[in-house]
Amino acid sequence: MHDVRTAIATRCPTSRSKISNGTRLLENVDGRSRDARRFRDLCDAFASELGGELTEIETGMIRQAAGLTLRGEQLQAAIVRGEGVDNDEVIRIAGASRRILADIAESASKRKRPPPTLQDRLRQRAAERAEA
């Protein structure tokens, strides 16, 4: 008879992709370029906004937001240099970036603990006085 597995077998860390392990930023991308460094900085900044352990969905949202932000910055630089840019692309990038950054901000606000209420502070003070 076959044994029934009750738990999922854990995988060896080396059997995961380099992107999943965090050793590679993107597939077939040299992380030393100016744009790759900016992308990584944006990912780190957005991740620190969320704080704590990130889910795969949050990581994906952060990567999408970083890519859109990077592309928006590239288009803005081209505008300032006087180069012709596709106005529709600028508008689409700005709208998509705003939406995903709003989603990240909403997730961050849900994760952050609300400030203590007056009742919480009074209980804490009473506990501190009781210990002393």
PASEKOL-265517 format. One record per residue: residue in one letter; x, y, z of N, C-alpha, C, O in turn. Coordinates in steps of 0.001 Angstrom, whole numbers, plus 500000, padded with zeros to 6 digits. Example, Ala and Ser with C-alpha at 12.3 -4.5 7.8 and 13.67 -1.06 7.14 Angstrom:
a513190494310507800512300495500507800513200496700507800514236496681508465/s512850497750507080513670498940507140512900500030507870513409501138508039/
END
This chain:
m500829498824500000500000500000500000500887501258500000502049501234500404/h500289502332499535501005503598499480500832504351500784499751504368501374/d501917504973501223501840505805502419501170507123502059501423507688500995/v500337507595502928499663508877502729500520509956503368500893509859504537/r500825510976502594501627512080503113500698513085503779499709513521503191/t501023513437504987500208514417505699500827515805505656500127516795505868/a502099515897505392502765517189505347503482517346504014503903516366503400/i503609518565503589504325518854502352505818518784502644506301519354503622/a506525518088501797507966517957501975508632519301501721508279520008500777/t509582519643502554510305520891502362511351520705501275511949519639501129/r511549521768500525512525521707499448513845522274499923513902523142500795/c514879521769499336516219522267499600516316523691499043515831523943497940/p516931524630499777517024526008499284517724526125497937517458527060497182/t518620525184497627519338525285496362518493524836495179518889525035494030/s517332524232495438516481523802494332515497524890493912514701524689492995/r515549526040494579514689527162494214515414528034493193516633527945493044/s514656528875492494515285529755491508516095530842492214515875531133493390/k517015531424491493517849532472492074517019533699492440517336534407493395/i515958533945491678515081535066491992514352534798493302514245535692494142/s513847533569493490513159533217494735514096533249495924513697533647497019/n515326532839495722516314532852496807516775534258497154517340534478498225/g516540535213496259516979536580496505518398536866496059518934537936496344/t519024535908495352520386536147494890520417536827493528521469537307493105/r519308536877492849519231537511491533518002538408491523516942538018492013/l518139539600490971517030540554490938516016540202489855514815540129490115/l516506539988488656515673539617487516516423538587486684517647538482486767/e515699537844485898516299536817485048517157537456483963516705538359483259/n518387536990483828519324537439482791519572538945482813519715539569481762/v519622539526484010519889540954484146521120541128485023521196540599486131/d522079541881484501523265542203485280522875543273486293522486544373485901/g522968542982487552522525543896488596523430545071488840523200545842489772/r524476545235488012525425546315488237525124547576487425525773548603487625/s524158547515486521523859548695485706523164549760486557522635549474487631/r523181550981486054522559552102486770521073551844486989520553552083488078/d520385551351485947518953551094486062518664549932487010517679549967487748/a519509548911486995519315547773487900519514548202489349518786547756490236/r520490549060489589520707549549490955519526550396491411519096550290492559/r518999551235490523517830552061490879516617551183491139515863551426492081/f516423550156490305515310549221490491515424548553491857514438548452492587/r516622548098492201516843547440493496516590548416494643515990548040495650/d517039549657494503516815550665495545515323550930495735514847551056496863/l514585551013494620513143551226494717512455550036495386511575550216496228/c512856548831495014512278547633495643512535547647497141511637547349497928/d513756547991497540514095548028498961513291549106499696512830548887500816/a513127550267499060512379551351499696510910550975499866510325551209500923/f510318550394498830508912550007498912508729548869499916507731548832500636/a509682547946499967509600546824500917509720547328502351509028546830503239/s510583548301502585510719548831503942509457549563504363509137549618505551/e508740550123503403507457550776503708506466549763504258505709550063505181/l506474548554503685505580547503504173506100546894505463505323546613506375/g507404546689505547508011546128506745507662544670506949506672544172506413/g508488543986507735508232542597508078508435541640506918508993541998505881/e507972540421507115508061539391506078507029539684504991505851539893505280/l507482539698503752506594539986502638506078538705502019506797537709501937/t504824538733501584504266537605500862504717537702499411505228538736498983/e504530536640498667504888536662497246504062537704496498504566538349495579/i502810537872496880501955538870496228502506540265496484502589541076495561/e502881540553497720503438541862498045504763542083497327505042543185496853/t505571541043497248506845541157496526506593541457495054507279542289494459/g505613540782494471505276541047493073504777542459492860505142543112491883/m503941542933493775503446544313493679504589545312493778504621546311493059/i505523545033494674506667545931494850507514545959493584507949547028493156/r507752544805492984508551544747491758507849545479490614508487546185489833/q506518545302490523505766546022489486505845547527489716506058548295488778/a505672547942490969505733549368491289507119549933490987507237551042490464/a508161549181491311509524549647491046509767549769489552510380550737489102/g509294548801488777509461548870487323508730550057486718509272550759485865/l507501550278487161506738551415486659507361552739487071507415553680486279/t507828552812488300508469554041488779509746554316488003510014555454487617/l510531553273487775511765553418487007511466553909485591512121554825485095/r510486553302484953510130553722483582509613555155483580509922555922482668/g508835555521484582508357556904484688509506557889484828509497558956484215/e510499557525485642511675558384485809512452558508484504512945559587484175/q512564557409483757513269557451482476512546558378481500513181559159480791/l511221558289481467510443559149480570510548560615480993510646561498480141/q510529560879482298510671562249482776512035562819482398512135563982482009/a513078562009482510514420562465482126514473562778480633515101563753480219/a513814561951479831513790562198478389513061563499478076513482564243477190/i511985563780478785511250565030478584512139566223478916512182567200478169/v512847566140480038513712567240480465514857567456479477515275568592479254/r515368566366478881516432566492477886515920567015476553516715567300475658/g514618567145476408514036567666475174513774566604474130513508566931472973/e513845565340474511513589564254473571512081564058473423511301564370474322/g511704563541472284510295563244472064509899561960472785510593560948472689/v508793562003473498508286560816474184506824560637473813506149561581473401/d506352559419473965504959559101473710504137559562474912504251559006476004/n503303560589474697502511561139475786501557560107476379501319560104477586/d501013559236475540500115558196476043500853557258476994500298556836478009/e502096556933476668502865556058477542503109556723478885503001556075479926/v503437558006478874503669558733480121502412558698480985502490558459482190/i501269558933480377500007558948481122499673557567481658499269557434482813/r499837556528480828499542555158481277500462554731482412500013554127483387/i501749555042482287502714554686483326502378555413484627502409554815485703/a502059556697484526501736557470485736500487556918486418500455556800487643/g499464556580485644498228556049486229498427554690486871497960554448487984/a499117553805486173499361552467486711500242552548487950500010551837488927/s501243553406487912502143553574489052501377554102490263501571553621491379/r500512555084490047499725555646491145498841554581491775498746554499493000/r498190553758490946497294552722491473498047551682492291497611551321493384/i499164551201491779499878550145492502500541550701493758500614550003494770/l501027551942493716501602552541494917500523552790495968500791552682497165/a499317553118495536498202553275496481497868551941497132497569551892498325/d497917550859496361497679549524496925498747549162497950498443548589498996/i500003549500497644501092549221498580500920550052499852501120549546500956/a500552551319499699500339552176500869499189551661501721499252551714502950/e498143551165501078497010550599501819497440549351502589497060549175503747/s498227548490501954498736547297502632499618547688503814499555547069504876/a500439548717503621501319549170504702500514549706505871500854549453507027/s499446550446505584498649550994506682497908549895507430497675550019508632/k497533548818506739496878547697507407497853546937508294497468546412509338/r499113546878507880500126546144508643500567546891509886500861546285510916/k500611548208509786501112549002510902500081549015512033498879549167511816/r500594548852513216499743548850514394499248550269514648500032551216514586/p497959550429514934497464551778515225498095552292516518498498551503517373/p498179553592516657498776554138517872497938553742519089496733553523518973/p498581553652520253497837553240521435496766554261521816496956555470521690/t495658553745522275494576554612522729494878555070524150495829554603524777/l494063555985524646494229556459526006494053555309526997494782555216527984/q493092554445526730492872553288527600494112552386527643494498551902528707/d494729552167526482495943551351526423497061551969527260497736551274528020/r497246553259527117498302553945527861498047553897529366498977553709530150/l496772554067529773496454554022531200496699552623531770497204552483532883/r496336551577530993496589550207531437498089549938531565498541549302532517/q498845550432530596500292550237530617500908550925531835501760550349532512/r500479552150532110501004552881533271500647552193534573501467552114535488/a499402551686534656498980550973535864499817549722536064500204549401537188/a500102549006534964500928547798535064502343548148535499502933547430536306/e502895549234534979504243549659535353504305550038536830505270549700537516/r503284550737537324503249551138538736503075549929539641503630549889540739/a502310548947539187502087547737539988503395546957540133503643546355541178/e504227546963539100505511546253539151506500546936540067507318546278540710/a506429548258540130507405549027540927507167548976542393507916549579543161/
END
